Amino acid sequence: MRCTGYCTAAGYDTARLFQFLQVTGTSQLYRDVIHTQPKDEKGIKRDIFYFPYGVTVFWGFTEEEEKGVLSILRKFERESLAKSELDEFGFSYGDKMKIVEDEITLQKKDPITKLAISYAIGQSVKLTVFEEAIARTVEQTKFLPKNLAQKGKIPLSRKETSQKMGELFLERNYINLHAEILDTPEFFWEHSELEPFYRKTIHYLDVSKRVELLNRRLNLLHELFEILGNELNHQHSSRLEMTIIILIVIEVILAVLRDLFHLF
């Protein structure tokens, strides 16, 4: 069977979404995560978990069914992504919970066990969005340090430098504001017996190392932001120096002209 995690937006309007799902069927809240169990054509219950940070995790749906749900979900999205991110797994039931080669084996069919694993899948797919955003920013700005090393200056005007600083600030700020998404969910304070399932999935998806790498890249962007700030100050100082030099030259010329006028 199929298990998938989609990140489609910066977040969902969970209050409106919960009201909508209550009208269309039975739904339940686990803290701020919405859970529904639509039945398939054979009457078998399947699970969907909607996370407030724009991630939906499906258990037991076909790709076509998932796309149908996601299309309805769009009207509840905040800051929809141009391209959705997807993590895809298979799952089955067995004697011991394990994940091998993207195949999840579950001991129980209860939704709360699936939720514990879904938290990890949701964090992983959200982290992918952060990683790709940082990768794009690094790619778009990698010429700046290179130019600074080779030519001793950044080939941007004062306005372009300010705009680039604004872009870097927005990117860093967006990720920093949402960094708590990657912390251990408070759900496990009440359900500590399920945390091992979450931890095992987090370990398999290499989330901790990826977060560490993301933080290093954020530090690089911070350093680049400071470089641009210094360059902006340098441009400002250079303009002031040039203005002063021009004023001095004008004053000298006027003084020379006055002297020449008196001579005649």
C-alpha positions in Angstrom: 0.0 0.0 0.0 1.0 3.6 -0.5 2.0 6.2 2.1 2.8 9.8 0.9 3.6 13.2 2.4 2.9 16.3 0.4 3.9 19.9 1.2 1.7 22.2 -0.8 1.8 25.5 1.1 3.4 27.6 3.8 0.4 26.6 6.0 -3.2 25.7 6.1 -6.2 27.6 7.6 -6.8 24.7 10.0 -9.9 26.3 11.6 -11.7 26.6 8.3 -10.4 23.2 7.1 -11.6 21.5 10.2 -15.1 23.0 9.9 -15.2 21.9 6.2 -14.2 18.4 7.0 -16.7 18.2 9.9 -19.5 19.0 7.4 -18.2 16.5 4.7 -17.4 13.7 7.2 -16.0 12.7 10.5 -12.7 14.4 11.5 -10.7 14.6 14.7 -8.1 16.9 16.1 -4.8 15.8 17.7 -3.6 19.1 19.1 -3.3 21.1 15.8 -3.3 18.1 13.4 -6.5 17.2 11.7 -7.2 13.5 11.1 -9.9 12.0 8.8 -10.7 8.4 7.7 -12.3 8.3 4.3 -13.4 4.8 3.2 -12.5 3.1 0.0 -14.9 1.4 -2.3 -14.8 -1.7 -0.2 -15.6 0.2 3.0 -12.1 0.0 4.4 -11.0 3.0 6.4 -7.9 4.9 5.3 -6.1 7.8 7.0 -5.3 11.4 6.1 -3.4 13.8 8.5 -3.4 17.5 7.8 -0.5 19.4 9.5 -0.9 23.2 10.0 2.4 23.9 8.3 1.1 23.0 4.9 1.7 19.2 4.8 -0.7 16.4 4.2 0.1 12.7 4.8 -1.9 10.0 3.1 -2.1 6.3 4.1 -3.6 3.8 1.7 -4.7 6.2 -1.2 -4.0 6.0 -4.9 -2.1 8.9 -6.5 -5.3 10.0 -8.4 -7.3 10.1 -5.1 -4.5 12.1 -3.4 -4.5 14.7 -6.2 -8.3 15.0 -5.8 -8.0 15.7 -2.1 -5.2 18.2 -2.7 -7.2 20.1 -5.3 -10.0 20.6 -2.7 -7.4 21.6 -0.2 -6.1 24.5 -2.2 -8.8 26.9 -1.0 -7.5 26.4 2.6 -3.8 27.0 1.8 -1.8 30.0 2.9 1.0 31.0 0.5 0.7 28.0 -1.9 3.9 26.6 -3.3 4.5 26.8 -7.1 5.5 23.1 -6.9 4.5 20.6 -4.3 7.1 18.5 -2.5 6.5 14.8 -2.2 7.9 12.0 0.0 6.6 8.5 -1.1 6.7 5.2 0.7 5.1 1.8 0.7 3.6 0.3 3.9 2.4 -3.0 5.2 1.8 -4.8 8.5 4.1 -7.1 10.4 5.5 -8.2 13.7 7.8 -5.2 14.2 7.8 -1.6 13.2 10.7 -0.9 10.7 11.6 1.0 7.6 13.7 -0.6 4.9 14.2 0.8 1.4 11.2 3.2 1.8 8.9 0.4 2.9 7.3 1.0 6.3 6.2 -2.0 8.3 3.6 -1.3 11.1 2.7 -3.5 14.0 -0.7 -2.0 14.5 -3.4 -0.5 12.3 -4.4 2.1 14.8 -4.3 5.7 13.4 -2.3 7.1 16.4 0.7 5.0 15.4 0.4 6.2 11.9 0.2 9.8 13.2 3.5 9.3 15.1 5.2 8.3 11.9 3.4 11.0 9.9 4.9 13.7 12.1 8.3 12.5 11.0 7.3 12.3 7.3 5.7 15.8 7.5 8.8 17.3 9.0 11.0 15.7 6.4 9.0 16.9 3.4 8.8 20.4 5.0 12.5 20.3 5.5 12.9 19.5 1.8 11.1 22.8 1.0 13.5 24.7 3.2 16.5 22.9 1.6 15.4 23.8 -1.9 14.7 27.4 -1.0 18.2 27.8 0.5 19.8 25.9 -2.5 18.1 28.3 -4.9 19.3 31.3 -2.9 22.9 30.0 -2.7 22.9 29.3 -6.4 21.6 32.8 -7.2 24.2 34.6 -5.0 27.3 32.4 -5.4 28.8 34.9 -7.9 29.0 37.6 -5.2 31.8 36.1 -3.1 33.6 35.1 -6.3 33.5 38.6 -7.7 34.6 40.0 -4.4 37.6 37.7 -4.3 38.6 38.3 -7.9 37.8 42.0 -8.4 37.7 43.3 -4.9 34.1 44.5 -5.3 30.5 43.3 -5.9 29.1 44.1 -9.3 25.8 45.5 -8.1 24.5 49.0 -7.8 23.5 50.4 -4.5 19.8 49.7 -5.3 20.6 46.1 -6.4 22.7 45.5 -3.3 19.8 46.6 -1.1 17.4 44.4 -3.0 19.7 41.4 -2.7 20.0 42.1 1.1 16.2 42.2 1.3 15.8 38.9 -0.5 18.4 37.2 1.8 16.7 38.6 4.9 13.3 37.4 3.8 14.6 33.9 3.1 16.5 33.6 6.4 13.6 35.1 8.3 11.0 32.8 6.8 13.0 29.7 7.7 13.9 30.9 11.2 10.3 31.7 12.0 9.3 28.2 11.0 12.3 26.4 12.5 10.2 25.1 15.5 8.3 22.9 13.0 11.5 20.7 13.1 11.5 20.3 16.8 10.0 17.2 18.6 6.2 17.7 18.5 4.4 18.4 21.8 2.1 15.5 20.9 4.7 13.1 22.3 4.5 14.7 25.7 1.1 13.0 26.1 2.0 9.9 24.0 5.6 9.1 25.0 5.0 5.4 24.2 4.8 6.4 20.5 7.9 8.5 20.4 10.2 5.5 19.4 8.2 5.2 16.2 8.7 8.9 15.5 12.5 8.7 16.3 13.0 5.6 14.1 11.4 7.4 11.2 13.3 10.6 11.8 16.6 8.6 11.9 15.7 6.8 8.7 15.0 10.1 6.9 18.2 11.6 8.2 16.4 14.7 9.5 18.9 15.6 12.2 21.9 15.8 9.8 19.8 17.6 7.2 18.8 20.2 9.8 22.4 20.6 10.8 23.4 21.2 7.2 20.5 23.6 6.7 21.7 25.7 9.7 25.2 25.8 8.2 23.8 27.1 5.0 21.8 29.7 6.9 25.0 30.8 8.6 26.6 31.2 5.1 23.6 33.4 4.1 24.1 35.4 7.3 27.8 36.0 6.4 26.8 37.0 2.8 24.2 39.4 4.3 27.0 41.0 6.3 29.3 41.2 3.3 26.5 43.0 1.3 25.9 45.3 4.3 29.7 46.2 4.4 29.6 46.7 0.6 26.6 49.0 0.9 28.4 51.0 3.5 31.5 51.1 1.4 29.5 52.4 -1.6 28.0 55.0 0.6 31.4 56.1 1.9 32.8 56.1 -1.6 30.0 58.4 -2.8 30.6 60.7 0.2 34.3 60.8 -0.5 33.8 61.5 -4.2 31.2 64.3 -3.4 33.7 65.9 -1.0 36.5 65.7 -3.6 34.3 67.3 -6.2 33.4 70.1 -3.8 37.0 70.7 -3.0 37.9 70.8 -6.7 35.1 73.3 -7.3 36.3 75.4 -4.4 39.8 75.4 -5.7 38.7 76.3 -9.2 36.6 79.2 -7.8 39.6 80.4 -5.7 41.8 80.3 -8.8 39.3 82.2 -10.8 38.9 84.8 -8.1 42.7 85.2 -8.0 42.8 85.5 -11.8 40.0 88.1 -11.8 41.8 90.2 -9.2 45.0 90.1 -11.3 43.2 91.5 -14.3 
